[in-house]
Amino acid sequence: MAKKKITDLISDWMAEYGPKAGYELSRCEYVKEGGSWYLNVYVDKLEEGGYGYMSSDDCETVSRYLSAKLDEEDPIKQEYYLIVSSPGLDRQLVSQKDFDRFAGELVEIKLYKAENGKKLLEGKLIGLKDGIITIADEKEEEFSLPLEKAAKVNLKVVF
């Protein structure tokens, strides 16, 4: 089965299961690394009024559900590893919902190709609109670029 189809299946299953069980799919990827296939599922915990801490028990709960569904449907013919985890502090922003939710937070943007001599941009996320991501630097000067130029957009972890 193609990568897209597997991730679509996971999305569908989590859309059905997640809200009832208190979870929301952040993103899913099916990738080959070092000769092995990995089905990485990143999940947020839903709590009244927002999101909460995703514990290892929560990851196990979602993993058991997805394992049962994957065994039942058997969409993947080769061997693979199922990994369920939290998106983490440095979570990757992928959907419009992510960009809306984390507006005002610090982000790091890794570019495919350097812009003004830089392949890494940092700033406060203003938002994503019509495929254009806008951030502000420490002087509150805004910078915009098409999202397609970004290899990854992650929350910046500040200690």
Secondary structure by P-SEA (a helix, b strand, c coil): ccaaaaaaaaaaaaaaccccccccccbbbbbbccccccbbbbbbbbcccccccccaaaaaaaaaaaaaaaaaccccccbbbbbbbccccccccccaaaaaaaccbbbbbbbccccccccccccccccccccbbbbbccccbbbbbbccccccccccccc
